[in-house]
Each structure stands twice: as structure tokens, then as C-alpha cells.
Amino acid sequence: VLGVSTGAPTVGTAANDGAGNSPAVARALGVLGATALSFADWVGVRDTDDYYAFSLAGPTVLHLSLAGLAHNAVLYLRNISNQQIGYAYGTPVTGASIVQTLAARSYYIDVETSGSTSATDTGYNLAVSATALVDSAGNSQATARTLGVIGSTGQRVSGTIGPLNTSDYYGFSLAGPCTLSLTLTGLTGSDSFTLLGA
């Protein structure tokens, strides 16, 4: 669940700018966990960028949300080299959001003004949350999750695969000759399974 602060953030001055204007002076968020964070700040011609620095302890789904805009702004996700790896253009009507699966590394969030005059300065609410990806099965035959003896009642297991976890292995045994039925459901991509002998 994303936590968005309430109320309209106001345009301020350099004296009340809560986030730095470059990676070197980014506001440090530390290691993100399950607790959602929210920040109210502003960007404009006198404060073109707000940088936030954070790191992840493991494979994670990152959720970023930008709301409370009076004028358009841009939400960037950047790697430790300040290269763009995610992008969303925000408007007062739609806001902006980024949902991205990331590895255990350090990153930056960059909120940037899209205007060139003080008339387009805007406050914003930034919400940040992270959901750790839990790997419930091994990534090789040697580390396969053991399901035990499969009988007539069957078993149902679930997991997640993707760029950071490309394979899940499950080991099982049969009590005797039988017809084995395997079904893969709930897919959001073109994934498949292979039956391997011991």
C-alpha cells in the first residue's frame, strides 16, 4: 500500500527545499523496507530537480507515486551512475507512477520540473514503497524445493520468475507407475516448464 501525504504541498524557496538538486546532495532514504514513505516538496525554475538516494537489500518490486501536482513534472528512476532506468510524466490530473523490479543495489529517484518559468513551479507528494521478492524454490536441480511423494490428491505451489529469478526447480517422487498431470497457470508472460528425470 502506498502512503501519500495529504494536503497540497506548497512551492517554497531554497531554504525549505527538502531534497538535494543532484546525486551528490541527494536526500538519503537508506535501505527501503516494507514501510511506505512519503515526502512533500516542490520543484521549479529555482529548484529544477529533487534527488532521493536509496538502496535495496535484495530483489524488490519498487513502487513510486507522484501526486499533488499543480503543474506538470517528471518522475525518474536512476541507477547509481545517474542513468535513467525508469520514467513517468506527471500531470495534475494523472500524477505519475513507476513500478519496477530491481536488484539489490543503490538507486536515485529524481523529481524534475517540466516548466521554464516560475508560473510552472509545482509542489508534489512523493510516495515510495518496496516489496521484497521471495524465492520459494531453488534455481537449480541441486537446490530444488522438495515436494515429497505426489499422490492422487496432488499439490499446488506458487512462485515468481522474471529477470532476477529466471528458473524455479521443484523435486518430487512417485510411489509407483502413474499418469502425471502438470498445469501452469496465472502467467503474465510466455513462460514454460520442463519435466526432468533424476
MARLOPA-80970 format. One record per residue (C-alpha): x negated, y negated, z negated; residue in three letters. Coordinates in steps of 0.2 Angstrom, whole numbers, plus 5000, padded with zeros to 4 digits. Layout:
REM MARLOPA-80970
XYZALA
...
END
This chain:
REM MARLOPA-80970
500050005000VAL
499349835005LEU
499449694992GLY
499749524999VAL
499649374988SER
501249264988THR
501449084992GLY
500748985006ALA
498848965005PRO
498348785007THR
496948705018VAL
495548645007GLY
493848575008THR
492048655007ALA
492148634988ALA
493648754987ASN
493048875000ASP
493149054993GLY
492149145006ALA
490449105015GLY
490349055033ASN
489049185038SER
488549355034PRO
487049285023ALA
488349205011VAL
489749325013ALA
490949344998ARG
490449514991ALA
491849634988LEU
490749784983GLY
491249964986VAL
493049974991LEU
494150104982GLY
496050144981ALA
496449974973THR
497149844986ALA
496349674986LEU
497049514991SER
496249344994PHE
497049174998ALA
495849055008ASP
495848945023TRP
494848915040VAL
494748765051GLY
493648645060VAL
492648615044ARG
492648795039ASP
492648895055THR
492349075048ASP
492649165031ASP
491549315029TYR
491849455016TYR
490549595014ALA
491049775008PHE
490349945008SER
491150125008LEU
490650274998ALA
491250405011GLY
492350425026PRO
493850305024THR
495350235033VAL
495150045031LEU
496749935031HIS
496649745034LEU
498049625035SER
498149435038LEU
499749345034ALA
500249175028GLY
499649085044LEU
500148905048ALA
499148915064HIS
498349055074ASN
496749135068ALA
495649285072VAL
495349435061LEU
493649535065TYR
492849685058LEU
491049685060ARG
489549815056ASN
488049775046ILE
487249695061SER
488749575063ASN
489349665079GLN
491149665082GLN
491949845080ILE
493749785077GLY
494849635082TYR
496549565080ALA
497349395085TYR
498449325072GLY
499949205074THR
501149135061PRO
502449255067VAL
501549415068THR
500049395057GLY
498649515061ALA
498149695056SER
496749815058ILE
496749995054VAL
495150095057GLN
494250245052THR
492450205046LEU
490950305040ALA
490050275023ALA
489150115027ARG
489149925024SER
490349805034TYR
490949625036TYR
492649555038ILE
492749395047ASP
494249275047VAL
493949145061GLU
494948985066THR
495548985084SER
495848795085GLY
494648655089SER
495548515079THR
496048485061SER
497848505066ALA
497548685068THR
496748715051ASP
497648855043THR
497748945026GLY
497849135025TYR
498149285014ASN
496949425017LEU
497449605011ALA
496149745010VAL
496349925005SER
495450085009ALA
496050265009THR
494650395007ALA
494750545019LEU
494750705010VAL
494050855020ASP
494951005014SER
494051135025ALA
492251165029GLY
491351115045ASN
490551275050SER
490951465048GLN
489751475033ALA
490651335024THR
492451385029ALA
493951375017ARG
494451545012THR
496251585013LEU
496151765007GLY
497151905014VAL
498551845026ILE
500151945024GLY
501951935031SER
502351785021THR
501051685029GLY
500151525024GLN
500251345028ARG
498751225027VAL
498451045032SER
496950935036GLY
496250795046THR
495050795060ILE
494350655070GLY
492650565075PRO
492050585057LEU
492650765054ASN
492650855071THR
493051035065SER
493851125051ASP
493551305048TYR
494651425039TYR
494151605034GLY
495451745031PHE
495651935031SER
497052065036LEU
497552215026ALA
497752315042GLY
498252315061PRO
499552175064CYS
500152045076THR
499451875070LEU
500351715074SER
499451545073LEU
500351375075THR
499551205076LEU
500751055073THR
500850875068GLY
499450825081LEU
499150645086THR
497850695099GLY
497350835110SER
496650955098ASP
496551145099SER
496051295088PHE
494951445092THR
495051615084LEU
493351685079LEU
492851865074GLY
491751885058ALA
END
